[in-house]
Amino acid sequence: MVAAVIAGVFSLIAKDDPTPKPERTTVAQPHTKRPTVSQPNTEAFPAGDTSIFSNPDNGTTGTTVLLSGEGFPPGSRVTFYFSTTQIGTVRANNGGKFSNVAVKIPKGYSWLAPHQFYIVATAGGFSGRTPFTLAG
């Protein structure tokens, strides 16, 4: 009962409160232009759509491998790596492709065989990879 009386008193106070309430205002922030950063055209060539293929996909150190790929920026310089070692470069054609680029598997990795490595192709923010099994 006491609780009901107290609740009634507070509701009367709230109705009759002459204190003005502040209005909600929004302050416009000045427009700041972000610096322009050169980025690859991700709409035409999304980074997730790159592909690279190797022939053969296994061998020993010193093996010559032919690499083909697609989905890279047209005319871009594509660099190839075996693990962390650069093994070649090529210029992608106007369609963002390259084919039958000969590279050699470096000799310094033979002590790790047998093991699966990746041959990686990169061009700016674009990359693709293909597995290569190094035989003993």
C-alpha positions, 0 to 999 in steps of 0.5 A: 500500500505504501508503495502505491502511494509513493508511486502515485506521488512520483507520477504527480511530480513528474507531470507537474515538473516545470523544469524545461528539458533540453532539446536534442541537437545535432552538430554537423561535423566538418567534412574531412577528405580522406587521402587517396591511396592507390589500390588495385581495381578490386571490382574487376579483379577481386583478390580472392579470384586469383588462381595459380597452377603448376606443372608438375606439382611435385619433384626434387630441388632443381626441378623446372616447373611451369606456372600459369595463373589468372585473376591478376591486374592486367599488365602487373608484374607478378613475382613468384616465391617458393616458400620465402625464396623468389624464383621468378617474375612475369608480366600479366597480359591484358586479361590478368593472365600468364602461362607456362612461366618456367621456374626452378625449385631452389636447391637449398630446401632438399634437407626438408624433403619430403614436405609440401610447400607452396609456390606463391604468385603476388602482384601488389595486393593480389596473390595466389598459391599452389601446393608443391610437394618436395620429394626426397 
